[in-house]
Amino acid sequence: MFDRNTVIAFILIVVIFIVWQLWWVQTAPPPQPQAVPVATDTLVTDTLGRAVSKPSDSTKIATIDTTAIISDTIPERQIEITTDLYHAVLSNRGGGIVLLQLKKYKHADSSRVNLIPQGSQATPTLLSYGKNFSDKNLAYSVTGDSLLQASGAQTQIVTFTAIVAGKGQIVKEFVFYGDKYNFDVNLTINGVREIGLEREYVLAWLPAIPPSEKNLLDDYSNYKGGVYLSGEMYKIDKFEQNRLKDDPSGSAQWAGSRSKYFAYAIIPKENLSTGASFRGEKSTETIAGLSHERRAISAGIVMPFGSQDNLSNKFTIFAGPLDSRVLKTYGVNLEDFIDWGWKIIRPFSYAVYWLVYQLYRIIPNYGFVIILAAILMKLVT
């Protein structure tokens, strides 16, 4: 069927492909040192509370009158937290993270890779499918220090509490870990229907991941949404008329979005989800005379209310590099977010990845590892 040279050539191609991907994940990708104008606030909520592209001023979508539930007596406050792996900034306006820098991944100008661009709304955002509810403008109260630090096994907790116009209460408790690329969000809602939530809600990450590659076209071409739904991995990247809208239903283990080398994923810890929600846009962008296609994809996990008026759900949110060894530790098939190639060659991809990783532990130089892996493959075949 295949001669020996064909088999060898095929395996070497797989080796080069996997090593190339591993090399770029393990080293900081060299992005443009200049600021790239990525529209981080182009995703807003439509009349169903779902993330869509921001309309022009003349066609703004009607949203809930949040002035009735924002307390002017609560000033905006930011909290900084530093761990071994990232530096984060949280805001009580929306009760979430507004900046997330990865300490081990830097741009060519030595600035850190940031998964949430400055000026973005707080994430994650609480949205409703049934009515026009979003907590992005809610003024949460928060107590405690403004500067926090966690290292190793240490943890830090930040709790946001909002009273919604005398109708109910929303509590977002963030748990940060010193040595992990994730944080937990413990969400409590008292007065579900009085607040304006109905049947299901969405916990969504709306800000777009900014590009981190020097080659913007290559980076944006790898932007995808992802969901592990009913035992299968689905990648969401189908745009129609420059818009992406996808609401897969079923029990989702996680839902997220990725760039070429980084990703986030929202993982329910206890209660089963009823699906996921993805919104996105693409457009042509010109920088330094070069045009490329810009993409932005938001992702959210859909959770049911049932008949209860008070509820409590817990989530783990991963935000970091697409590193298979890290992703496997979550035990929810998050490593499938990495492109391993067609199903028929995935066993070879996994084997080559394992071989390269083991060689790199002995010889921490990818140039020598590539040569040695190719020689070993040749001997085996």
BAGUZA-978685 format. One record per residue (C-alpha): residue in three letters; x, y, z. Coordinates in Angstrom, 3 decimals. Layout:
<vexdos>
+------+----------+----------+----------+
: code :       xx :       yy :       zz :
+------+----------+----------+----------+
:  ala :        X :        Y :        Z :
...
+------+----------+----------+----------+
</vexdos>
This chain:
<vexdos>
+------+----------+----------+----------+
: code :       xx :       yy :       zz :
+------+----------+----------+----------+
:  met :    0.000 :    0.000 :    0.000 :
:  phe :    2.773 :    2.448 :    1.030 :
:  asp :    6.479 :    1.953 :    0.521 :
:  arg :    8.952 :    2.572 :    3.286 :
:  asn :   10.048 :    6.004 :    2.044 :
:  thr :    6.453 :    7.221 :    1.957 :
:  val :    5.883 :    6.128 :    5.548 :
:  ile :    9.104 :    7.805 :    6.675 :
:  ala :    8.200 :   11.027 :    4.874 :
:  phe :    4.749 :   11.038 :    6.428 :
:  ile :    6.080 :   10.558 :    9.951 :
:  leu :    8.734 :   13.241 :    9.488 :
:  ile :    6.042 :   15.679 :    8.403 :
:  val :    4.099 :   14.893 :   11.562 :
:  val :    7.267 :   15.328 :   13.652 :
:  ile :    8.007 :   18.715 :   12.148 :
:  phe :    4.390 :   19.842 :   12.565 :
:  ile :    4.177 :   18.866 :   16.242 :
:  val :    7.622 :   20.175 :   17.147 :
:  trp :    6.892 :   23.448 :   15.400 :
:  gln :    3.677 :   23.883 :   17.390 :
:  leu :    5.388 :   22.857 :   20.640 :
:  trp :    8.272 :   25.229 :   20.016 :
:  trp :    5.971 :   28.223 :   19.646 :
:  val :    3.870 :   27.301 :   22.667 :
:  gln :    6.916 :   26.952 :   24.909 :
:  thr :    8.548 :   30.199 :   23.777 :
:  ala :    6.896 :   33.578 :   23.839 :
:  pro :    5.441 :   34.318 :   20.391 :
:  pro :    6.956 :   37.493 :   18.917 :
:  pro :    4.054 :   39.892 :   18.353 :
:  gln :    4.158 :   43.382 :   16.911 :
:  pro :    5.766 :   45.724 :   19.421 :
:  gln :    3.368 :   48.460 :   18.427 :
:  ala :   -0.164 :   48.486 :   19.791 :
:  val :   -2.595 :   46.632 :   17.565 :
:  pro :   -6.030 :   48.260 :   17.371 :
:  val :   -8.247 :   45.375 :   18.425 :
:  ala :  -11.852 :   46.275 :   19.128 :
:  thr :  -12.378 :   44.817 :   22.585 :
:  asp :  -15.764 :   46.399 :   23.162 :
:  thr :  -17.334 :   45.459 :   19.836 :
:  leu :  -19.312 :   42.693 :   21.520 :
:  val :  -22.347 :   43.937 :   23.427 :
:  thr :  -25.670 :   42.380 :   24.366 :
:  asp :  -28.663 :   42.241 :   22.074 :
:  thr :  -32.320 :   42.154 :   23.086 :
:  leu :  -31.865 :   38.596 :   24.294 :
:  gly :  -28.831 :   39.479 :   26.359 :
:  arg :  -26.448 :   37.745 :   23.956 :
:  ala :  -23.079 :   39.053 :   22.749 :
:  val :  -23.171 :   40.667 :   19.305 :
:  ser :  -21.205 :   43.276 :   17.422 :
:  lys :  -21.544 :   46.845 :   18.622 :
:  pro :  -23.924 :   48.847 :   16.415 :
:  ser :  -23.437 :   52.435 :   15.334 :
:  asp :  -24.821 :   55.230 :   17.518 :
:  ser :  -27.800 :   55.654 :   15.201 :
:  thr :  -28.822 :   51.991 :   15.494 :
:  lys :  -27.950 :   51.125 :   19.078 :
:  ile :  -29.763 :   48.105 :   20.432 :
:  ala :  -32.179 :   48.791 :   23.261 :
:  thr :  -30.842 :   47.407 :   26.542 :
:  ile :  -32.083 :   47.330 :   30.097 :
:  asp :  -32.102 :   50.681 :   31.905 :
:  thr :  -29.236 :   49.908 :   34.230 :
:  thr :  -29.242 :   53.403 :   35.736 :
:  ala :  -31.994 :   52.146 :   38.011 :
:  ile :  -29.725 :   49.489 :   39.472 :
:  ile :  -26.424 :   51.361 :   39.606 :
:  ser :  -25.681 :   53.006 :   42.933 :
:  asp :  -23.894 :   56.328 :   42.519 :
:  thr :  -22.798 :   56.023 :   46.137 :
:  ile :  -20.452 :   53.157 :   45.180 :
:  pro :  -17.409 :   54.589 :   43.371 :
:  glu :  -15.454 :   52.519 :   40.897 :
:  arg :  -12.689 :   50.571 :   42.591 :
:  gln :   -9.945 :   48.378 :   41.183 :
:  ile :   -8.096 :   45.537 :   42.869 :
:  glu :   -4.741 :   44.187 :   41.698 :
:  ile :   -3.637 :   40.636 :   42.298 :
:  thr :   -0.275 :   39.098 :   41.451 :
:  thr :    0.435 :   35.356 :   41.332 :
:  asp :    3.378 :   33.290 :   40.114 :
:  leu :    1.835 :   33.155 :   36.634 :
:  tyr :   -0.156 :   36.325 :   36.033 :
:  his :   -0.973 :   39.869 :   37.041 :
:  ala :   -4.688 :   40.682 :   37.128 :
:  val :   -6.763 :   43.791 :   37.720 :
:  leu :  -10.397 :   43.554 :   38.833 :
:  ser :  -13.089 :   46.242 :   38.842 :
:  asn :  -16.248 :   46.493 :   40.913 :
:  arg :  -17.968 :   47.999 :   37.840 :
:  gly :  -19.354 :   44.767 :   36.451 :
:  gly :  -17.656 :   42.722 :   39.154 :
:  gly :  -14.885 :   41.029 :   37.204 :
:  ile :  -11.413 :   41.081 :   35.635 :
:  val :  -10.420 :   43.945 :   33.333 :
:  leu :   -6.739 :   43.062 :   32.828 :
:  leu :   -4.980 :   39.675 :   32.733 :
:  gln :   -1.269 :   39.619 :   31.920 :
:  leu :    0.692 :   36.361 :   31.639 :
:  lys :    4.042 :   36.781 :   33.393 :
:  lys :    5.884 :   34.012 :   31.485 :
:  tyr :    4.888 :   35.175 :   27.982 :
:  lys :    6.190 :   38.449 :   26.595 :
:  his :    6.084 :   40.486 :   23.405 :
:  ala :    9.172 :   41.511 :   21.459 :
:  asp :    9.246 :   44.779 :   23.404 :
:  ser :    9.284 :   42.790 :   26.696 :
:  ser :    5.697 :   43.745 :   27.550 :
:  arg :    3.566 :   40.898 :   28.839 :
:  val :    0.962 :   39.080 :   26.784 :
:  asn :   -2.447 :   40.304 :   27.915 :
:  leu :   -5.597 :   38.207 :   27.452 :
:  ile :   -7.904 :   41.115 :   28.332 :
:  pro :   -6.920 :   44.411 :   26.691 :
:  gln :   -6.922 :   47.561 :   28.796 :
:  gly :  -10.219 :   49.428 :   28.642 :
:  ser :  -12.317 :   46.275 :   28.350 :
:  gln :  -15.469 :   45.635 :   30.332 :
:  ala :  -15.159 :   43.326 :   33.311 :
:  thr :  -15.335 :   39.614 :   32.664 :
:  pro :  -17.033 :   37.199 :   33.160 :
:  thr :  -20.387 :   38.849 :   32.486 :
:  leu :  -23.755 :   37.578 :   33.672 :
:  leu :  -26.356 :   37.645 :   30.863 :
:  ser :  -29.954 :   36.493 :   30.454 :
:  tyr :  -31.473 :   34.830 :   27.413 :
:  gly :  -35.032 :   35.599 :   28.408 :
:  lys :  -34.791 :   39.335 :   29.120 :
:  asn :  -32.513 :   42.327 :   28.650 :
:  phe :  -30.313 :   41.728 :   31.672 :
:  ser :  -26.562 :   42.189 :   31.914 :
:  asp :  -24.493 :   42.970 :   34.984 :
:  lys :  -21.720 :   44.711 :   33.049 :
:  asn :  -22.707 :   48.137 :   34.446 :
:  leu :  -23.668 :   47.028 :   37.930 :
:  ala :  -21.740 :   48.717 :   40.718 :
:  tyr :  -20.703 :   45.930 :   43.072 :
:  ser :  -19.484 :   46.570 :   46.585 :
:  val :  -16.148 :   45.009 :   47.525 :
:  thr :  -14.150 :   44.963 :   50.735 :
:  gly :  -10.558 :   44.178 :   51.539 :
:  asp :   -7.123 :   45.241 :   50.313 :
:  ser :   -6.535 :   46.768 :   46.888 :
:  leu :   -3.226 :   44.916 :   46.410 :
:  leu :   -3.170 :   41.136 :   46.803 :
:  gln :   -0.526 :   38.474 :   46.198 :
:  ala :   -0.571 :   34.680 :   46.034 :
:  ser :    2.347 :   32.330 :   45.492 :
:  gly :    2.635 :   28.551 :   45.346 :
:  ala :   -0.258 :   26.930 :   47.196 :
:  gln :   -1.555 :   30.253 :   48.504 :
:  thr :   -5.004 :   31.538 :   47.535 :
:  gln :   -6.692 :   34.932 :   47.582 :
:  ile :  -10.431 :   35.614 :   47.562 :
:  val :  -12.203 :   38.702 :   46.200 :
:  thr :  -15.965 :   38.981 :   46.726 :
:  phe :  -18.261 :   41.342 :   44.810 :
:  thr :  -21.841 :   41.934 :   46.025 :
:  ala :  -24.586 :   43.862 :   44.210 :
:  ile :  -28.090 :   44.723 :   45.378 :
:  val :  -30.306 :   45.026 :   42.297 :
:  ala :  -32.849 :   47.814 :   42.899 :
:  gly :  -34.310 :   46.071 :   45.925 :
:  lys :  -35.198 :   43.051 :   43.783 :
:  gly :  -32.422 :   40.672 :   44.660 :
:  gln :  -28.735 :   40.132 :   45.165 :
:  ile :  -25.830 :   38.916 :   43.025 :
:  val :  -22.583 :   37.715 :   44.597 :
:  lys :  -19.457 :   36.897 :   42.599 :
:  glu :  -16.681 :   35.300 :   44.614 :
:  phe :  -13.317 :   34.995 :   42.838 :
:  val :  -10.734 :   32.518 :   44.137 :
:  phe :   -7.195 :   33.007 :   42.812 :
:  tyr :   -4.399 :   30.438 :   43.055 :
:  gly :   -0.705 :   31.177 :   43.278 :
:  asp :    0.504 :   28.533 :   40.835 :
:  lys :   -2.382 :   27.858 :   38.431 :
:  tyr :   -3.564 :   29.254 :   35.105 :
:  asn :   -7.116 :   29.399 :   36.392 :
:  phe :   -9.345 :   31.107 :   38.896 :
:  asp :  -12.701 :   30.047 :   40.319 :
:  val :  -15.938 :   32.011 :   40.205 :
:  asn :  -18.604 :   31.109 :   42.772 :
:  leu :  -21.833 :   32.749 :   41.644 :
:  thr :  -24.835 :   33.237 :   43.926 :
:  ile :  -28.093 :   34.825 :   42.748 :
:  asn :  -30.973 :   35.547 :   45.126 :
:  gly :  -34.218 :   36.631 :   43.473 :
:  val :  -33.580 :   35.180 :   40.030 :
:  arg :  -36.804 :   36.219 :   38.320 :
:  glu :  -37.222 :   39.488 :   40.177 :
:  ile :  -33.813 :   40.587 :   38.948 :
:  gly :  -34.744 :   39.883 :   35.326 :
:  leu :  -33.285 :   36.459 :   34.631 :
:  glu :  -35.459 :   33.768 :   33.090 :
:  arg :  -35.102 :   30.007 :   32.459 :
:  glu :  -31.387 :   30.127 :   31.603 :
:  tyr :  -28.480 :   32.467 :   32.067 :
:  val :  -25.112 :   32.815 :   30.356 :
:  leu :  -21.780 :   33.339 :   32.056 :
:  ala :  -19.780 :   34.881 :   29.218 :
:  trp :  -16.272 :   36.108 :   28.475 :
:  leu :  -16.971 :   39.004 :   26.097 :
:  pro :  -13.638 :   40.848 :   25.503 :
:  ala :  -11.810 :   39.586 :   22.428 :
:  ile :   -8.416 :   37.933 :   22.914 :
:  pro :   -5.862 :   40.336 :   21.385 :
:  pro :   -3.407 :   38.913 :   18.841 :
:  ser :    0.041 :   37.918 :   20.076 :
:  glu :    1.739 :   37.013 :   16.786 :
:  lys :    3.923 :   39.205 :   14.582 :
:  asn :    2.121 :   37.627 :   11.643 :
:  leu :   -1.401 :   38.902 :   12.367 :
:  leu :   -2.953 :   37.050 :    9.441 :
:  asp :   -1.603 :   33.748 :   10.754 :
:  asp :   -2.736 :   34.515 :   14.312 :
:  tyr :   -6.286 :   35.560 :   13.398 :
:  ser :   -6.701 :   32.531 :   11.124 :
:  asn :   -6.397 :   30.353 :   14.248 :
:  tyr :   -9.134 :   32.159 :   16.186 :
:  lys :  -11.906 :   29.719 :   17.100 :
:  gly :  -14.582 :   29.122 :   19.654 :
:  gly :  -14.648 :   25.701 :   21.246 :
:  val :  -17.045 :   23.571 :   23.262 :
:  tyr :  -16.877 :   19.993 :   24.561 :
:  leu :  -20.500 :   19.014 :   24.168 :
:  ser :  -22.079 :   15.636 :   24.981 :
:  gly :  -18.742 :   13.842 :   24.699 :
:  glu :  -17.625 :   15.518 :   21.452 :
:  met :  -15.322 :   18.443 :   20.705 :
:  tyr :  -16.768 :   21.162 :   18.462 :
:  lys :  -14.790 :   24.070 :   17.055 :
:  ile :  -16.794 :   27.190 :   16.236 :
:  asp :  -15.421 :   29.329 :   13.402 :
:  lys :  -18.166 :   29.644 :   10.755 :
:  phe :  -18.835 :   33.266 :    9.849 :
:  glu :  -21.742 :   34.361 :    7.665 :
:  gln :  -21.668 :   37.899 :    6.305 :
:  asn :  -18.818 :   38.650 :    8.725 :
:  arg :  -20.885 :   37.576 :   11.734 :
:  leu :  -20.676 :   34.468 :   13.896 :
:  lys :  -23.687 :   33.247 :   15.842 :
:  asp :  -23.856 :   29.746 :   17.256 :
:  asp :  -25.812 :   28.354 :   20.214 :
:  pro :  -25.092 :   24.613 :   20.466 :
:  ser :  -27.313 :   22.857 :   22.996 :
:  gly :  -26.499 :   19.908 :   25.218 :
:  ser :  -24.446 :   19.208 :   28.299 :
:  ala :  -21.233 :   21.202 :   27.853 :
:  gln :  -18.157 :   20.347 :   29.911 :
:  trp :  -16.656 :   23.688 :   28.950 :
:  ala :  -16.889 :   26.501 :   26.429 :
:  gly :  -14.180 :   28.947 :   25.403 :
:  ser :  -12.297 :   30.852 :   22.732 :
:  arg :   -8.708 :   30.726 :   21.488 :
:  ser :   -6.093 :   32.557 :   19.461 :
:  lys :   -3.094 :   30.758 :   17.996 :
:  tyr :   -1.284 :   30.168 :   21.282 :
:  phe :   -3.651 :   31.238 :   24.086 :
:  ala :   -7.172 :   30.468 :   25.209 :
:  tyr :   -9.773 :   30.771 :   27.910 :
:  ala :  -12.447 :   28.247 :   28.890 :
:  ile :  -15.375 :   28.405 :   31.318 :
:  ile :  -15.824 :   25.073 :   33.130 :
:  pro :  -18.904 :   24.357 :   35.317 :
:  lys :  -17.761 :   22.576 :   38.489 :
:  glu :  -20.969 :   21.020 :   39.789 :
:  asn :  -24.218 :   21.691 :   37.919 :
:  leu :  -24.690 :   20.579 :   34.326 :
:  ser :  -24.911 :   23.203 :   31.621 :
:  thr :  -27.545 :   23.225 :   28.881 :
:  gly :  -25.285 :   24.469 :   26.112 :
:  ala :  -22.970 :   27.237 :   24.979 :
:  ser :  -23.246 :   30.591 :   23.238 :
:  phe :  -20.808 :   32.100 :   20.730 :
:  arg :  -20.852 :   35.485 :   19.039 :
:  gly :  -18.229 :   37.062 :   16.814 :
:  glu :  -17.346 :   39.382 :   14.006 :
:  lys :  -14.645 :   39.725 :   11.402 :
:  ser :  -13.499 :   42.696 :    9.394 :
:  thr :  -10.618 :   43.901 :    7.262 :
:  glu :   -7.949 :   45.838 :    9.105 :
:  thr :   -4.970 :   47.689 :    7.621 :
:  ile :   -1.804 :   48.274 :    9.640 :
:  ala :    1.385 :   49.742 :    8.161 :
:  gly :   -0.046 :   49.331 :    4.667 :
:  leu :   -0.776 :   45.621 :    5.134 :
:  ser :   -4.362 :   44.352 :    5.187 :
:  his :   -5.530 :   41.320 :    7.096 :
:  glu :   -8.729 :   39.801 :    8.412 :
:  arg :   -9.394 :   40.648 :   12.052 :
:  arg :  -11.511 :   38.259 :   14.143 :
:  ala :  -13.191 :   38.533 :   17.527 :
:  ile :  -15.056 :   35.634 :   19.141 :
:  ser :  -16.782 :   35.636 :   22.526 :
:  ala :  -17.889 :   32.495 :   24.360 :
:  gly :  -20.264 :   31.728 :   27.190 :
:  ile :  -21.634 :   28.726 :   29.061 :
:  val :  -25.426 :   28.377 :   29.367 :
:  met :  -26.799 :   27.365 :   32.762 :
:  pro :  -30.402 :   26.517 :   33.747 :
:  phe :  -32.395 :   27.908 :   36.670 :
:  gly :  -35.048 :   25.233 :   36.988 :
:  ser :  -37.809 :   26.208 :   39.395 :
:  gln :  -35.579 :   27.765 :   42.028 :
:  asp :  -35.544 :   31.501 :   42.710 :
:  asn :  -32.205 :   31.378 :   44.521 :
:  leu :  -29.219 :   29.535 :   43.078 :
:  ser :  -25.523 :   28.939 :   43.497 :
:  asn :  -23.184 :   27.737 :   40.728 :
:  lys :  -19.429 :   27.264 :   40.747 :
:  phe :  -17.057 :   27.596 :   37.795 :
:  thr :  -13.380 :   27.167 :   37.031 :
:  ile :  -12.093 :   29.557 :   34.372 :
:  phe :   -8.853 :   28.654 :   32.602 :
:  ala :   -6.935 :   31.512 :   30.967 :
:  gly :   -3.467 :   30.789 :   29.662 :
:  pro :   -1.285 :   29.080 :   27.033 :
:  leu :   -2.398 :   26.213 :   24.816 :
:  asp :   -0.017 :   23.776 :   26.478 :
:  ser :   -1.215 :   20.166 :   26.405 :
:  arg :    0.440 :   19.300 :   29.729 :
:  val :   -1.387 :   22.166 :   31.442 :
:  leu :   -4.742 :   21.546 :   29.759 :
:  lys :   -4.791 :   17.845 :   30.665 :
:  thr :   -4.662 :   18.635 :   34.375 :
:  tyr :   -8.269 :   19.901 :   34.289 :
:  gly :   -9.660 :   16.477 :   33.374 :
:  val :  -12.383 :   17.785 :   31.020 :
:  asn :  -10.738 :   17.133 :   27.620 :
:  leu :   -9.588 :   20.743 :   27.421 :
:  glu :   -6.465 :   19.558 :   25.567 :
:  asp :   -8.698 :   18.839 :   22.556 :
:  phe :   -8.742 :   22.599 :   21.954 :
:  ile :   -5.272 :   22.074 :   20.435 :
:  asp :   -5.226 :   21.185 :   16.729 :
:  trp :   -3.847 :   17.641 :   16.599 :
:  gly :   -4.719 :   17.123 :   12.944 :
:  trp :   -7.172 :   14.684 :   11.367 :
:  lys :   -8.539 :   11.921 :   13.556 :
:  ile :   -6.665 :    9.229 :   11.644 :
:  ile :   -3.246 :   10.755 :   12.437 :
:  arg :   -3.933 :   11.896 :   16.014 :
:  pro :   -2.348 :    8.764 :   17.562 :
:  phe :    0.865 :    9.613 :   15.680 :
:  ser :    0.598 :   13.254 :   16.815 :
:  tyr :    0.189 :   12.229 :   20.464 :
:  ala :    3.120 :    9.815 :   20.203 :
:  val :    5.415 :   12.369 :   18.588 :
:  tyr :    4.395 :   15.018 :   21.127 :
:  trp :    5.236 :   12.622 :   23.978 :
:  leu :    8.584 :   11.728 :   22.381 :
:  val :    9.557 :   15.356 :   21.813 :
:  tyr :    8.577 :   16.319 :   25.360 :
:  gln :   10.627 :   13.484 :   26.874 :
:  leu :   13.645 :   14.387 :   24.727 :
:  tyr :   13.342 :   18.038 :   25.659 :
:  arg :   13.475 :   17.120 :   29.365 :
:  ile :   16.893 :   15.544 :   28.683 :
:  ile :   18.140 :   17.989 :   26.034 :
:  pro :   16.556 :   21.433 :   26.543 :
:  asn :   17.283 :   22.583 :   22.993 :
:  tyr :   14.602 :   22.185 :   20.335 :
:  gly :   17.114 :   22.227 :   17.476 :
:  phe :   18.840 :   19.102 :   18.773 :
:  val :   15.512 :   17.554 :   19.769 :
:  ile :   14.161 :   17.854 :   16.211 :
:  ile :   17.246 :   16.194 :   14.746 :
:  leu :   17.283 :   13.416 :   17.349 :
:  ala :   13.532 :   12.756 :   16.997 :
:  ala :   13.903 :   12.473 :   13.214 :
:  ile :   16.788 :   10.004 :   13.605 :
:  leu :   14.824 :    7.877 :   16.098 :
:  met :   11.797 :    7.823 :   13.814 :
:  lys :   13.969 :    6.730 :   10.933 :
:  leu :   15.450 :    3.905 :   13.004 :
:  val :   11.998 :    2.747 :   14.113 :
:  thr :   10.618 :    2.692 :   10.579 :
+------+----------+----------+----------+
</vexdos>
